[in-house]
């Protein structure tokens, strides 16, 4: 009968801790870079909030001025006023819905696609009533393609050529989504012959409703200017963060280099090489590390002398 020994399993090696160099890198560089990212995030959010505030102020101001002077009874005059309004910087469209049977007026800064923008605006307002900050995709090329596909065989060639030319222009431009700040006002005529403006959610004032005015503002130029300014600030923050991280790493590299050199010297001495002096150059002015190197070197000399005296033949 043969006795068998139970199988022995070697204990798994203990997980190795991060090196001192890795810890120093994390302690010095990572906090500085994290602070730079936080500053970048805060500046981005602040820029967006400032842009929203400015767009709302511009939209309310333009709507109030136009609502105070617009005369929806004179069709020629209202068309002229709306064209003048959309020719102003940052005013994208004006939507006027008079009370009664007077037709609706809609004018934008791209008059050849008023029909498409008006349909997009109506669809968005039905899906998101009361929303004033809206982003609409540029689907004009798709609309022209649909209109081109819907043409009947007897359509004049000039119509088809016009649609194809416009479709090619839109496809070459490559549409991008546009963000609008929409302000809607109800304009009332009071019994005293003056006008009163009513914002959504406010109670209806006394008098007769004349029309509802909607005005959309795009701050493309201001957005580009703020974006350029933000990029400069972010670039300055990034450069500052990198310089600070490099300076912190430089400050930690010297003590780390000295500690690693002392560790190597101690391991060399533990193998019995006490006769070799510890050659660690701390560099710079004397400090605690210099004192540590001096103390370890004295300890090495004392141990070397003591062991030399204990060796046979060296006793007095």
C-alpha positions as CSV (number, residue, x, y, z in Angstrom):
1,X,0.0,0.0,0.0
2,X,1.5,3.3,-1.0
3,X,0.9,6.4,1.0
4,X,0.3,9.6,-0.9
5,X,1.1,13.0,0.3
6,X,-1.5,15.7,-0.1
7,X,-0.7,18.1,-2.8
8,X,0.6,21.4,-1.7
9,X,-0.2,24.5,-3.5
10,X,2.1,27.5,-3.6
11,X,0.6,30.6,-2.1
12,X,-0.2,33.2,-4.8
13,X,2.2,36.0,-4.8
14,X,1.1,39.1,-3.0
15,X,-0.1,41.9,-5.3
16,X,2.7,44.4,-6.0
17,X,2.0,47.9,-4.7
18,X,2.4,50.8,-7.0
19,X,5.9,52.0,-7.2
20,X,7.1,55.2,-5.5
21,X,7.6,56.8,-8.9
22,X,3.9,56.1,-9.9
23,X,2.6,57.4,-6.6
24,X,4.7,60.6,-7.0
25,X,3.3,61.1,-10.5
26,X,-0.3,60.6,-9.3
27,X,0.2,62.9,-6.4
28,X,1.8,65.8,-8.3
29,X,0.4,65.7,-11.9
30,X,-3.0,64.2,-11.5
31,X,-4.5,66.9,-9.2
32,X,-3.3,69.7,-11.4
33,X,-4.7,68.1,-14.6
34,X,-8.0,67.4,-12.8
35,X,-8.2,71.1,-11.7
36,X,-7.6,72.1,-15.3
37,X,-10.5,69.9,-16.5
38,X,-12.8,71.3,-13.8
39,X,-12.0,74.8,-14.9
40,X,-12.7,73.9,-18.5
41,X,-16.1,72.4,-17.6
42,X,-17.1,75.4,-15.5
43,X,-16.1,77.9,-18.2
44,X,-18.0,75.9,-20.8
45,X,-21.2,75.8,-18.7
46,X,-20.8,79.5,-17.9
47,X,-20.5,80.4,-21.6
48,X,-23.6,78.5,-22.4
49,X,-25.6,80.2,-19.6
50,X,-24.4,83.6,-20.7
51,X,-25.3,82.9,-24.3
52,X,-28.8,81.8,-23.3
53,X,-29.3,84.9,-21.2
54,X,-28.1,87.2,-24.0
55,X,-30.3,85.4,-26.6
56,X,-33.4,85.7,-24.4
57,X,-32.7,89.4,-23.9
58,X,-32.2,90.1,-27.6
59,X,-35.3,88.1,-28.5
60,X,-37.6,89.9,-26.0
61,X,-36.3,93.3,-27.0
62,X,-36.8,92.7,-30.8
63,X,-40.3,91.2,-30.2
64,X,-41.4,94.1,-28.0
65,X,-40.2,96.7,-30.5
66,X,-41.8,95.0,-33.4
67,X,-45.1,94.3,-31.6
68,X,-45.4,98.0,-30.6
69,X,-45.3,99.2,-34.2
70,X,-46.6,96.4,-36.4
71,X,-49.9,97.1,-38.3
72,X,-51.4,93.9,-39.5
73,X,-54.3,95.6,-41.3
74,X,-52.0,97.1,-44.0
75,X,-50.7,94.0,-45.9
76,X,-48.0,96.0,-47.9
77,X,-46.8,97.7,-44.8
78,X,-46.6,94.6,-42.7
79,X,-44.6,92.8,-45.4
80,X,-42.1,95.7,-45.5
81,X,-41.8,95.7,-41.7
82,X,-41.2,92.0,-41.5
83,X,-38.5,92.1,-44.3
84,X,-36.8,94.9,-42.4
85,X,-37.0,93.0,-39.2
86,X,-35.3,89.8,-40.6
87,X,-32.6,91.9,-42.2
88,X,-31.4,93.0,-38.8
89,X,-28.5,91.0,-37.4
90,X,-29.4,87.8,-35.5
91,X,-33.1,87.9,-36.3
92,X,-33.9,84.6,-38.1
93,X,-37.6,84.7,-38.6
94,X,-40.8,86.6,-37.7
95,X,-44.2,84.8,-37.4
96,X,-47.4,86.9,-37.2
97,X,-50.8,85.3,-36.7
98,X,-53.5,88.0,-36.7
99,X,-56.8,87.5,-35.0
100,X,-59.8,86.9,-37.2
101,X,-59.6,86.0,-40.9
102,X,-56.4,88.0,-41.7
103,X,-53.8,85.6,-43.3
104,X,-50.7,84.6,-41.4
105,X,-47.4,86.3,-42.1
106,X,-44.1,84.4,-41.9
107,X,-40.8,85.8,-43.1
108,X,-37.3,84.6,-42.5
109,X,-33.8,85.5,-43.5
110,X,-33.9,82.7,-46.1
111,X,-37.2,83.7,-47.9
112,X,-36.9,80.9,-50.5
113,X,-37.4,78.3,-47.8
114,X,-39.9,80.1,-45.6
115,X,-42.4,77.3,-46.3
116,X,-40.1,74.7,-44.9
117,X,-39.0,76.6,-41.8
118,X,-42.6,77.5,-41.0
119,X,-43.6,73.8,-41.2
120,X,-40.6,72.8,-39.0
121,X,-41.6,75.5,-36.4
122,X,-45.2,74.4,-36.3
123,X,-44.3,70.7,-35.9
124,X,-41.8,71.5,-33.1
125,X,-44.3,73.8,-31.3
126,X,-47.0,71.1,-31.4
127,X,-44.6,68.5,-30.0
128,X,-43.0,70.8,-27.4
129,X,-45.5,73.6,-26.5
130,X,-44.0,76.4,-24.5
131,X,-40.4,75.6,-25.3
132,X,-38.4,78.8,-26.2
133,X,-35.0,77.3,-26.8
134,X,-35.2,75.0,-29.8
135,X,-32.8,73.4,-32.2
136,X,-34.0,72.6,-35.7
137,X,-32.1,70.4,-38.1
138,X,-31.4,71.7,-41.6
139,X,-33.6,69.3,-43.7
140,X,-34.1,71.7,-46.6
141,X,-32.2,69.4,-49.0
142,X,-34.5,66.5,-48.1
143,X,-37.6,68.7,-48.6
144,X,-36.4,69.8,-52.1
145,X,-35.6,66.1,-52.9
146,X,-39.1,65.1,-51.9
147,X,-40.6,67.9,-53.9
148,X,-38.5,66.9,-56.9
149,X,-39.6,63.3,-56.6
150,X,-43.3,64.3,-56.4
151,X,-43.2,66.2,-59.7
152,X,-45.7,65.0,-62.3
153,X,-44.6,64.0,-65.8
154,X,-46.2,67.1,-67.3
155,X,-44.3,69.6,-65.0
156,X,-42.5,72.3,-67.0
157,X,-38.7,71.7,-67.3
158,X,-38.0,75.1,-65.7
159,X,-39.6,74.0,-62.4
160,X,-37.5,70.8,-62.4
161,X,-34.3,72.7,-63.2
162,X,-35.0,75.2,-60.4
163,X,-35.5,72.4,-57.9
164,X,-32.4,70.5,-59.0
165,X,-30.3,73.7,-58.9
166,X,-31.5,74.6,-55.4
167,X,-31.0,71.0,-54.3
168,X,-27.4,70.9,-55.5
169,X,-26.7,74.2,-53.7
170,X,-28.1,72.9,-50.4
171,X,-26.3,69.6,-50.7
172,X,-23.0,71.3,-51.4
173,X,-23.5,73.7,-48.4
174,X,-24.0,70.8,-46.0
175,X,-26.7,71.8,-43.6
176,X,-26.1,72.1,-39.9
177,X,-28.6,72.3,-37.0
178,X,-29.6,75.9,-36.0
179,X,-30.5,76.9,-32.5
180,X,-33.2,79.6,-32.1
181,X,-34.4,81.6,-29.1
182,X,-38.1,82.0,-29.6
183,X,-40.2,84.7,-28.0
184,X,-44.0,84.7,-28.4
185,X,-46.2,87.7,-27.5
186,X,-49.9,88.3,-27.6
187,X,-50.6,91.9,-28.6
188,X,-53.8,93.5,-27.3
189,X,-55.4,96.8,-28.0
190,X,-56.8,98.3,-24.8
191,X,-60.0,100.4,-24.6
192,X,-57.8,103.5,-24.4
193,X,-56.3,102.8,-27.8
194,X,-52.9,101.7,-26.6
195,X,-51.2,98.3,-27.0
196,X,-50.5,95.8,-24.2
197,X,-48.1,92.9,-24.6
198,X,-48.9,89.5,-23.0
199,X,-46.3,86.9,-22.4
200,X,-47.2,83.2,-22.3
201,X,-48.6,82.3,-18.9
202,X,-49.7,85.9,-18.0
203,X,-53.4,86.7,-17.5
204,X,-55.2,88.2,-20.5
205,X,-55.3,92.0,-20.2
206,X,-58.5,93.9,-21.0
207,X,-59.0,94.7,-24.6
208,X,-59.1,93.0,-28.0
209,X,-56.5,90.6,-29.3
210,X,-54.8,92.0,-32.4
211,X,-52.2,89.3,-33.3
212,X,-49.7,86.9,-31.9
213,X,-46.1,87.6,-32.7
214,X,-43.3,85.0,-32.6
215,X,-39.7,86.0,-33.3
216,X,-36.7,83.7,-33.5
217,X,-33.2,84.9,-32.8
218,X,-29.9,83.2,-33.7
219,X,-26.8,84.6,-32.1
220,X,-24.4,83.0,-34.6
221,X,-21.9,85.8,-34.6
222,X,-21.9,86.3,-30.9
223,X,-21.7,82.5,-30.4
224,X,-18.6,82.4,-32.6
225,X,-17.0,85.3,-30.7
226,X,-17.7,83.7,-27.4
227,X,-16.5,80.4,-28.7
228,X,-13.2,81.9,-29.8
229,X,-12.8,83.6,-26.5
230,X,-13.6,80.4,-24.7
231,X,-11.0,78.5,-26.8
232,X,-8.3,81.1,-25.9
233,X,-9.2,80.8,-22.2
234,X,-9.2,77.0,-22.4
235,X,-5.8,77.1,-24.2
236,X,-4.4,79.3,-21.5
237,X,-5.8,77.0,-18.8
238,X,-4.4,73.9,-20.6
239,X,-0.9,75.5,-20.9
240,X,-1.0,76.7,-17.3
241,X,-2.1,73.2,-16.1
242,X,0.7,71.5,-18.1
243,X,3.3,74.0,-16.8
244,X,2.1,73.5,-13.2
245,X,2.1,69.7,-13.6
246,X,5.6,69.8,-15.1
247,X,6.8,72.1,-12.2
248,X,5.2,69.8,-9.7
249,X,6.9,66.7,-11.3
250,X,10.2,68.5,-11.3
251,X,9.8,69.4,-7.7
252,X,9.1,65.8,-6.8
253,X,11.7,64.2,-9.1
254,X,14.7,65.3,-7.0
255,X,13.6,63.8,-3.7
256,X,12.3,60.7,-5.6
257,X,15.7,60.3,-7.3
258,X,17.5,60.6,-4.0
259,X,15.3,58.1,-2.2
260,X,15.6,55.6,-5.0
261,X,19.4,56.0,-5.0
262,X,19.5,55.6,-1.2
263,X,17.4,52.4,-1.6
264,X,19.9,51.0,-4.1
265,X,22.8,51.9,-1.8
266,X,21.1,50.2,1.1
267,X,20.5,47.0,-0.9
268,X,24.1,47.1,-2.1
269,X,25.3,47.4,1.6
270,X,23.0,44.6,2.7
271,X,24.9,42.2,0.5
272,X,28.1,42.9,2.5
273,X,29.6,45.6,0.3
274,X,30.1,48.0,3.2
275,X,33.4,49.3,1.9
276,X,31.8,51.1,-1.0
277,X,30.8,54.6,-0.1
278,X,27.3,55.8,-0.8
279,X,27.6,58.1,-3.8
280,X,24.4,60.0,-3.9
281,X,24.5,63.6,-5.0
282,X,21.4,65.4,-3.6
283,X,22.1,68.5,-5.5
284,X,20.9,72.0,-4.6
285,X,21.2,73.5,-1.1
286,X,21.5,71.3,2.0
287,X,18.2,70.1,3.3
288,X,16.7,67.1,5.1
289,X,17.7,64.7,2.3
290,X,21.3,65.8,2.6
291,X,21.1,65.1,6.3
292,X,19.6,61.7,5.6
293,X,22.4,60.8,3.2
294,X,25.1,62.0,5.7
295,X,23.5,59.9,8.5
296,X,23.3,56.8,6.3
297,X,26.9,57.2,5.2
298,X,28.0,57.5,8.8
299,X,26.1,54.4,9.7
300,X,27.8,52.6,6.8
301,X,31.3,53.7,8.0
302,X,30.5,52.6,11.6
303,X,29.3,49.2,10.5
304,X,32.3,48.7,8.2
305,X,34.7,49.6,11.0
306,X,32.9,47.3,13.5
307,X,32.8,44.4,11.1
308,X,36.5,44.9,10.2
309,X,37.5,44.8,13.9
310,X,35.5,41.6,14.4
311,X,37.1,39.7,11.6
312,X,39.9,37.2,12.5
313,X,43.4,38.7,12.4
314,X,42.1,42.2,13.0
315,X,41.7,41.9,16.7
316,X,44.2,43.7,19.0
